Amino acid sequence: MKNADKNQPGGLDRSSINAFAVASQVGFGIIAPLVGGALIGWYLDSQVFHDSVPIATLIGLLLGLAAGVYGLIRLISLLS
């Protein structure tokens, strides 16, 4: 480890911290839209479509997944 990197918290070098930051962005960028879409779909199912198949929840999950993948592709294109 270089002398300049020893001042980092926990003795980690900058590349390790950057890798952790990118991994966190990727994870959050997939999970947040997925959960958000599911919650919006669940709300619509409970308020609008009473006692039916949870179709809005499934559509919300799929739209959230699509938004997460789109965001991941944008993040990767910015990093490269």
N, C-alpha and C positions, 0 to 999 in steps of 0.2 A: 504494500500500500504506500502511496506517495505521502510525503510529509504534509502537503496541503490538504489531503483528504482525511487526515486523522482528526481534524476538527469537526467533522460531520457527526451528527447524533448517532450513537451506537457504533461508531467506527466504520460506517458504510461509506463506500465511495460514491461519487456522483452518478456513475452509470447504473449502479444498483438502485439508487433512489429514482432515477428517471425510468427505469424498467418497471418499478413498482407503480409509479404514477401512470404510466401508459396502461398497465394491466388493470388498474383501478378504473380508469376512464372507459376501457373496453367493457368491463363487467357492469359498471353503472349504466353505460350507454345501451346495454342490451336489457338489463333487468328493469330499469325505471319505465321505459315505454311499455314493456310487456305487462307490468303490474298496473300501470295507469290505464291501459286499454282494457284489462280485465275488470278493474274496478268500475270504469265507466259503463262497460257492458253489463256488469252485475246490477248496477244502479238502474239502468234502462230496463233490464229484465224485471226487476222488482217493482218499478213504478209504472211502466207502460204495458209490458207484456205479462200480465198476471197469470200465474199457473200455466205456463207454457214451457216448451223446451228452451233451455238457456242459449238461444241462438245469438242474442246480442253479446253475451259473454264470450262465446266462441269467436264471433266476428271481431270483438274488441281485442281478444288475444292475438288473432291473426294480424290485425292492423298494428298492434303494438310491436309484434315481432318484425313486421315489415319496416316500421319506423326505426327500430333498433338496428336492423341490418343496414338500412340506408345510412344511419348515423355512423355505424362502424366503418362502412365503405368510405364515407367522407373523412373520418379520422385517419384511416390508413392512407388515403390519398394525400392528406396534409403532411403526414409524417415522412412520406417517401419523396 
